[in-house]
Amino acid sequence: MSSDGRRWGLSEKLCLSGRCPPTCHNRVSQHGVKIPLEIFKTGKTGWGVRSLSSISSGSFICEYSGELLEDKEAEKRQNDEYLFDIGSNYHDEELWEGLKSVVGVQSTTSSSKTMDGFTIDAAECGNVGRFINHSCSPNLYAQNVLWDHDDMRMPHVMLFAVENIPPLQELTYHYNYTVGQVLDENGKEKVKHCYCGASDCCGRLY
């Protein structure tokens, strides 16, 4: 992410330690949270996050952090409210096309399309990112970032602003679920309704 808000492709984000100086613009997400964030109680979606100051388009918000699990272990977790599948959307054409139409993101595909999956679970440990709600019309987006290693299966998940955001507006991103994708332990489809309130809300997260 450059200072003018331009999004780079994956190859440009492989800013590994020692390959560029601390002042490199690729390192914007490595310097921690700079925007004053507040956790607050929303009307229908529980706790949410907002900023006390205005946010410029392209700004780094925070990392989604938590316990790193292999997918098989994540599937055993009873509480799936804070699970974030990672490293699997490099080839999600629908996601990339949607992002390009909004913020001009450029994707770079990998030669391997079958990678073992990992999941971040923020239920027991995490940061402010665990309180950011879903929206069908979000003002943030999640970006894979590699900086302390080059394993594409386990990227850091960084959240950036899609647009200019005024103070006290709730921060949201698209959880990227697919209806019919989430099943319970018996293989039955789970249903979670969406209450984001967006004009284009589809009514369900999954």
Disulfide bonds with the S-S distance in Angstrom:
Cys15-Cys20 2.50
